[in-house]
Amino acid sequence: MSRLTWFEIHAAEPARAMRFYGGLLGWTFESFGDDYWLIHTGDPASPGIDGGLMPRRGPPPGDGQPVNAYTCVVNVPDVDIAVVRAGQLGGEVVVPKFAVPSVGWLAYVRDTEGNLFGVMTMDERAA
């Protein structure tokens, strides 16, 4: 079975995207060439994957259009705090918090670059 090992974020303004994800999720970035940055999402010894950030090579996703890429979901300590913080950093809530029964609480956010991702707090009591 093959496992997901890497993700990439495309950004019209990479510096703005780095501020957003650094401020929201605590991710750090490391330059890797002229127009690519490695994304460090946490301790390499703990579960999860790292990724990359690069300049967008075309138009941003359109509002109201169907998702046409993989959508990542990030585990956060408190989904309510995460969606408020995303708004403060220039993002917006696209799908408000809802229960995934017996799993947790999930919301979808659009970043400063128009990319959609989920934030989830694990909670077996969610209903």
Helices and strands as residue ranges (DSSP letters): E 7-11, H 14-25, E 28-31, E 37-40, E 51-55, E 73-75, H 79-88, E 92-100, E 104-110, E 116-122
